[in-house]
Amino acid sequence: MRSEVSPDRWGFAETEKEIRTLQGLTGFENALAFEADGSTPTRAVCIARQGQKIIGVDGAAGSLADGVWEAGVDVQEEYRGAGLGSCLTGRLTEAPHMRNW
């Protein structure tokens, strides 16, 4: 396993408007999903950056089961195997907006 990665910036997208700004971002198809009309089932996103580069994204969408969330995580290949995906998921699920949904 690689040594742990420590992104220099973390961010959250919590509103539909914020999440829509991520449309067209490539390499993060498990974390972000958009329909042809720009709508998305994604309701919360945690983003890890190294400088200006987005290196990992974890997105959560509601599921058919009440109170259950589906999460998808993507980490850029050169940052995989260092615990970043687990860290993204932890940060996303511990965020206040996730506990209130």
N, C-alpha and C positions, 0 to 999 in steps of 0.2 A: 504494500500500500504506500502511496506517495505521502509526503508530509502534508500536514493540514494547510489548507489555503485560507488566507485571511483577507477577504475583500476590503478595499479601503472605503467603500461606500455601500450602504444598504438603502433600499427604498421600497415604498409600498404604493400600489395603485389600488384605490378602493372604490372609486366612482366609475360609472360607465364611461364618462368623458375621459378620465385618466387612463382607463384600460384601453379605450379606442386609440389613444396615441401610440400604442404598441403594435397596432395592426401593420403588417408588412415586415415586422421583425423576423428575420429568418434564423433557423436553427433552434427554435423554441416551440415546435409544433405540439409537443406533449403538454406544455404549460399553457399555451394560448390557442384558442380556437375562435375563428370569426366566420360568420355566414357571408354570403355574397353581398348582402345589403349592409354589411358592417356591424350587425348586431353580434353579441357574444353571450354565451352562457357563463363565462368567467365572471366571478364576483369579487375576487381579491387576488392580488398578485404581489409576490415578494421578489425583488430584483437585487442581484449582487453585481457590483461593478468593480473593476480594477482600472483606475483612471477613468477614461471616458468609455471604455469597452464594457459592454454587458457580458458577464461571464456565466451567469446562471439565472434562471427564472423558475419560480414555482407558482402555479396558478390553481385556484380553487373554484369549483362550480358546484352548485347544488345538485343533488341527485333526486331520484324518485322517492327515496326513503326520507321521511321527515327528519330533519336535524342531522342528516348525514351529508358530508361533503366529499366530492371527488377531487383529488389533487393530481396534477401532472407536473413533473419536474424535468427540466433540461439543464445540463451543464455543458459548456463548450468542451470539446474533446481534450484539449491540453490541460484542463483543470479537473478532469474526472479522476476518481480514485483517491481523493484527498478529503472526503467528508463534506464537501460543499453542498451536495444535494440534501443530505440529512440536516445540515445547518439551515438551509433555506426552508425546508419543511417545518422544522422546529420554530423558526421565527414567524412563519406564516400562521401556524396553528396557535401560537401563544399571543398573537396580536389581539388587542381589545376588540377590533371589529369582527374577528372570527368568533369570539366568545359570545358576542351579542346577537349573532344571527341564528 
